Amino acid sequence: MASTETESGTVPGKNVRDAKGVKGVKDVKGVKDADDLAGLEAGLDALDSVQTGRPPLRQVLVQKVLPPITAVALVLAVWQLLVLAEVAPAYKLPAPSAVWGEVRQAWLQGTLLEAIWTSVSRGLLGFLAALAIGTPLGLLVARVRVVRAAIGPILSGLQSLPSVAWVPAAVVWLGLEPSVMYTVILLGAVPSIANGLVSGIDQVPPLFLRAGRTLGATGLKGTWHIVMPAALPGYVAGLKQGWAFSWRSLMAAEIIAKAPDIGSGLGQMLEAGRTNSSMPQVFLAIFLILIVGIAIDLLIFSPLERWVLRSRGLLVKS
């Protein structure tokens, strides 16, 4: 009887089967690795093929213009229904037609554009001044520990303080002058801008700073080329909040501080409507304040945010 085992104690047929099994496993593993590699390449190709250009005009109108217009139409419809239902007297809840009549009257008198331009110019100038002060202040607080320990809590406290609280003090200090408006704007916006920049710098990965120092980007070079670009998202958020505080501070100052030399803005229009018990004028002033705030956000800060996101690969389409 022939032995089926070799001198080493192994079965030749079994060795062949085992060799085939190992080869089959290697083949399956190779196919799987090839499939994974092909999937990875396909994913990279898909990322490269994403269209980063601007979407068609029709798509923009449908996705971005139509929804807010629809919302405004719904608000006007509900408003008109409430007027028809007489849920409140006419002197408390005027009809949309009455507010539109106030718009026409202000346009014919030339006070509409004057009030808008007065407030917008004050707000933008005050915001630019706050930007020039808040940015270096934020850098100083973020980079110098002693300054942060001394000024950081004060900035946080000033940011939480209502802007209207500064108006009486500013009137006493400066009198009924246009400088009152800018002082209140600065006191309201500078803490927000500085704190936004501090928050953005605190979130910069330390690896970026070490890499910058290795490449020789220290001091002002490191701040300009490493710190500020890395802190840009938090800084932009601080700018948006700073503008919101600027606009609200300005409206509070215009409502309280009234004088012929100061000029007439949207806040004065709102206060004049209250004084004259003219609810159409009050509603008109409120709508204009809201529209200006939305317009500034859409024209300035929204494109800035999209640029920041796009530069980091976080936004595909504009």
Disulfide bonds with the S-S distance in Angstrom:
none
